[in-house]
Amino acid sequence: MSDRPLHEAALAVLSVVAVVILSSYLPIQESIRVYTPSLALLALTAILHLTGRLSTSMYRPPGRASVPMIASSVVGVVVTAQFTSYLVFQFLSPPETYLDSLRRLIPTTPQSLLLSAVMMWLVVAPAEESIFRGLVFGSLRAVMGFGKALALSSAVFALAHLDPWRIPPTLLVGLFTGLAYHRTGTLSSAIIVHGVNNTASLILSYLNL
């Protein structure tokens, strides 16, 4: 068996991690910096499409038969990720400096909530799903099969956020979106699941729930 698929998978993982880490240290205003890694991943997605590594066919609209899978993934990820996040903040007590930085990112007006939601749907969810599910999970699945690829790509996704307090809920997002992509065969399903989860998180934060 050729080692090429394994090398491609390893290169995909290392490249994505490098892009995320480097972009997170750019000297940019904090309110904008939160989107910098996603913008970098979006640029990487465009390059991968231009070079033929990713295909637009990966984003075909999900069929009617995919609706139950998408709906169950949405419910599953919103409930488990939000509950896990609550447990982390309730019992692990992040430092106050960390909590202050999070508070500065919470939308405080309807306009900022709408803008954040738009960024989630147009930038964050498409970019992260294209790279972590389309590239990383897809490359790993070709080498090690569905189960191991789902677990490893979800772990990479969680660790790439560079936030230890968000690892558990982000890991769950990776698992549910990866499952939705695998079962429906289109990244659009994963983007929908990701977008709904992030929007729910924004709304709950805005309402201080």
Contacts in CASP RR format, 6 or more apart in sequence:
PFRMAT RR
TARGET T0000
AUTHOR 0000-0000-0000
METHOD contacts of the structure
MODEL  1
MSDRPLHEAALAVLSVVAVVILSSYLPIQESIRVYTPSLALLALTAILHL
TGRLSTSMYRPPGRASVPMIASSVVGVVVTAQFTSYLVFQFLSPPETYLD
SLRRLIPTTPQSLLLSAVMMWLVVAPAEESIFRGLVFGSLRAVMGFGKAL
ALSSAVFALAHLDPWRIPPTLLVGLFTGLAYHRTGTLSSAIIVHGVNNTA
SLILSYLNL
5 139 0 8 1.000
5 142 0 8 1.000
5 143 0 8 1.000
6 143 0 8 1.000
8 139 0 8 1.000
9 136 0 8 1.000
9 139 0 8 1.000
9 140 0 8 1.000
9 142 0 8 1.000
9 143 0 8 1.000
12 135 0 8 1.000
12 136 0 8 1.000
12 139 0 8 1.000
12 140 0 8 1.000
13 136 0 8 1.000
13 139 0 8 1.000
13 140 0 8 1.000
13 156 0 8 1.000
15 44 0 8 1.000
16 41 0 8 1.000
16 44 0 8 1.000
16 131 0 8 1.000
16 132 0 8 1.000
16 135 0 8 1.000
16 136 0 8 1.000
16 156 0 8 1.000
16 160 0 8 1.000
17 156 0 8 1.000
17 159 0 8 1.000
17 160 0 8 1.000
19 37 0 8 1.000
19 40 0 8 1.000
19 41 0 8 1.000
19 44 0 8 1.000
20 37 0 8 1.000
20 40 0 8 1.000
20 41 0 8 1.000
20 160 0 8 1.000
20 161 0 8 1.000
20 162 0 8 1.000
21 160 0 8 1.000
21 162 0 8 1.000
22 40 0 8 1.000
23 36 0 8 1.000
23 37 0 8 1.000
23 39 0 8 1.000
23 40 0 8 1.000
24 33 0 8 1.000
24 36 0 8 1.000
24 37 0 8 1.000
24 162 0 8 1.000
26 33 0 8 1.000
26 36 0 8 1.000
28 36 0 8 1.000
30 101 0 8 1.000
30 104 0 8 1.000
30 105 0 8 1.000
31 104 0 8 1.000
31 105 0 8 1.000
34 105 0 8 1.000
35 119 0 8 1.000
35 123 0 8 1.000
35 124 0 8 1.000
37 160 0 8 1.000
38 123 0 8 1.000
38 124 0 8 1.000
38 127 0 8 1.000
38 128 0 8 1.000
39 123 0 8 1.000
39 127 0 8 1.000
41 127 0 8 1.000
41 128 0 8 1.000
41 130 0 8 1.000
41 131 0 8 1.000
42 123 0 8 1.000
42 126 0 8 1.000
42 127 0 8 1.000
42 130 0 8 1.000
44 131 0 8 1.000
45 54 0 8 1.000
45 126 0 8 1.000
45 127 0 8 1.000
45 130 0 8 1.000
45 131 0 8 1.000
48 54 0 8 1.000
48 130 0 8 1.000
48 135 0 8 1.000
49 55 0 8 1.000
49 56 0 8 1.000
53 135 0 8 1.000
54 130 0 8 1.000
54 134 0 8 1.000
54 135 0 8 1.000
58 130 0 8 1.000
58 134 0 8 1.000
58 186 0 8 1.000
58 187 0 8 1.000
59 186 0 8 1.000
59 187 0 8 1.000
59 188 0 8 1.000
59 191 0 8 1.000
60 186 0 8 1.000
60 188 0 8 1.000
61 186 0 8 1.000
61 188 0 8 1.000
62 70 0 8 1.000
62 184 0 8 1.000
62 186 0 8 1.000
62 188 0 8 1.000
62 189 0 8 1.000
62 192 0 8 1.000
63 184 0 8 1.000
66 183 0 8 1.000
66 184 0 8 1.000
66 186 0 8 1.000
66 189 0 8 1.000
69 180 0 8 1.000
69 183 0 8 1.000
69 184 0 8 1.000
69 189 0 8 1.000
70 180 0 8 1.000
70 184 0 8 1.000
70 189 0 8 1.000
70 192 0 8 1.000
70 193 0 8 1.000
73 176 0 8 1.000
73 177 0 8 1.000
73 179 0 8 1.000
73 180 0 8 1.000
73 189 0 8 1.000
73 193 0 8 1.000
74 192 0 8 1.000
74 193 0 8 1.000
74 196 0 8 1.000
74 197 0 8 1.000
76 176 0 8 1.000
77 172 0 8 1.000
77 173 0 8 1.000
77 176 0 8 1.000
77 177 0 8 1.000
77 193 0 8 1.000
77 196 0 8 1.000
77 197 0 8 1.000
78 196 0 8 1.000
78 197 0 8 1.000
78 200 0 8 1.000
80 169 0 8 1.000
80 172 0 8 1.000
80 176 0 8 1.000
81 169 0 8 1.000
81 170 0 8 1.000
81 172 0 8 1.000
81 173 0 8 1.000
81 176 0 8 1.000
81 197 0 8 1.000
81 201 0 8 1.000
82 169 0 8 1.000
82 200 0 8 1.000
82 201 0 8 1.000
82 204 0 8 1.000
84 168 0 8 1.000
84 169 0 8 1.000
84 172 0 8 1.000
85 166 0 8 1.000
85 168 0 8 1.000
85 169 0 8 1.000
85 201 0 8 1.000
87 168 0 8 1.000
88 94 0 8 1.000
88 165 0 8 1.000
88 166 0 8 1.000
88 168 0 8 1.000
88 169 0 8 1.000
89 165 0 8 1.000
92 165 0 8 1.000
94 165 0 8 1.000
98 165 0 8 1.000
106 205 0 8 1.000
106 206 0 8 1.000
107 113 0 8 1.000
107 115 0 8 1.000
107 116 0 8 1.000
107 202 0 8 1.000
107 205 0 8 1.000
107 206 0 8 1.000
108 206 0 8 1.000
113 202 0 8 1.000
113 203 0 8 1.000
113 206 0 8 1.000
116 202 0 8 1.000
117 199 0 8 1.000
117 202 0 8 1.000
120 195 0 8 1.000
120 198 0 8 1.000
120 199 0 8 1.000
120 202 0 8 1.000
121 195 0 8 1.000
121 199 0 8 1.000
124 194 0 8 1.000
124 195 0 8 1.000
124 198 0 8 1.000
125 191 0 8 1.000
125 194 0 8 1.000
125 195 0 8 1.000
125 198 0 8 1.000
126 191 0 8 1.000
128 157 0 8 1.000
128 194 0 8 1.000
129 177 0 8 1.000
129 181 0 8 1.000
129 187 0 8 1.000
129 190 0 8 1.000
129 191 0 8 1.000
129 194 0 8 1.000
130 187 0 8 1.000
132 153 0 8 1.000
132 156 0 8 1.000
132 157 0 8 1.000
132 160 0 8 1.000
132 174 0 8 1.000
133 153 0 8 1.000
133 174 0 8 1.000
133 177 0 8 1.000
133 178 0 8 1.000
133 181 0 8 1.000
133 187 0 8 1.000
133 190 0 8 1.000
134 181 0 8 1.000
134 187 0 8 1.000
136 153 0 8 1.000
136 156 0 8 1.000
136 157 0 8 1.000
137 149 0 8 1.000
137 150 0 8 1.000
137 153 0 8 1.000
137 178 0 8 1.000
137 181 0 8 1.000
137 182 0 8 1.000
138 149 0 8 1.000
138 153 0 8 1.000
140 148 0 8 1.000
140 149 0 8 1.000
140 152 0 8 1.000
140 153 0 8 1.000
141 149 0 8 1.000
141 150 0 8 1.000
141 182 0 8 1.000
143 149 0 8 1.000
144 152 0 8 1.000
146 182 0 8 1.000
150 175 0 8 1.000
150 178 0 8 1.000
150 179 0 8 1.000
150 182 0 8 1.000
151 175 0 8 1.000
153 174 0 8 1.000
153 178 0 8 1.000
154 171 0 8 1.000
154 174 0 8 1.000
154 175 0 8 1.000
154 178 0 8 1.000
155 171 0 8 1.000
157 170 0 8 1.000
157 171 0 8 1.000
157 173 0 8 1.000
157 174 0 8 1.000
158 166 0 8 1.000
158 167 0 8 1.000
158 168 0 8 1.000
158 170 0 8 1.000
158 171 0 8 1.000
158 174 0 8 1.000
159 167 0 8 1.000
161 167 0 8 1.000
161 170 0 8 1.000
163 170 0 8 1.000
173 194 0 8 1.000
173 197 0 8 1.000
176 193 0 8 1.000
176 197 0 8 1.000
177 190 0 8 1.000
177 193 0 8 1.000
177 194 0 8 1.000
178 190 0 8 1.000
180 189 0 8 1.000
180 190 0 8 1.000
180 192 0 8 1.000
180 193 0 8 1.000
181 187 0 8 1.000
181 189 0 8 1.000
181 190 0 8 1.000
183 189 0 8 1.000
END
